[in-house]
Amino acid sequence: MGVLAVVVNVGNLLASVVYSLVGLAVFVAGLFVFRLIMPFDVHKEIEVDQNTALGIVMGSFIIGLAIIVAAAISG
């Protein structure tokens, strides 16, 4: 084996794929819940009304949820 050889463990690869899929599922579920608890249509507020404050809040929620999911995956 040379210096640039890559060793891929199938178990680790499968675990990474499963954790990624579970993380994405949790992320999508979180966004769905976010849209459900808002008393208005999020899509209309951001797209049509150009509500910058809602965009910032939604972006903050996405970043916070991504940090939580990443911490849960990495252990």
VENMOBEL-V781255 format. One record per backbone hydrogen bond with DSSP energy under -1.0 kcal/mol. CO is the residue of the C=O (numbers start at 1). NH is the residue of the N-H. Records with the same first field share a line. If there is no record, write none. Layout:
# VENMOBEL-V781255
CO: NH  NH
This chain:
# VENMOBEL-V781255
2: 5
9: 13
10: 14
11: 15
12: 16
13: 17
14: 18
15: 19
16: 20
17: 21
18: 22
19: 23
20: 24
21: 25
22: 26
23: 27
24: 28
25: 29
26: 30
27: 31
28: 32
29: 33
30: 34
31: 35
32: 36
33: 37
41: 45
42: 46
43: 47
44: 48  49
45: 51
50: 52
51: 55
52: 56
53: 57
54: 58
55: 59
56: 60
57: 61
58: 62
59: 63
60: 64
61: 65
62: 66
63: 67
64: 68
65: 69
66: 70
67: 71
68: 72
69: 73
70: 74
71: 75
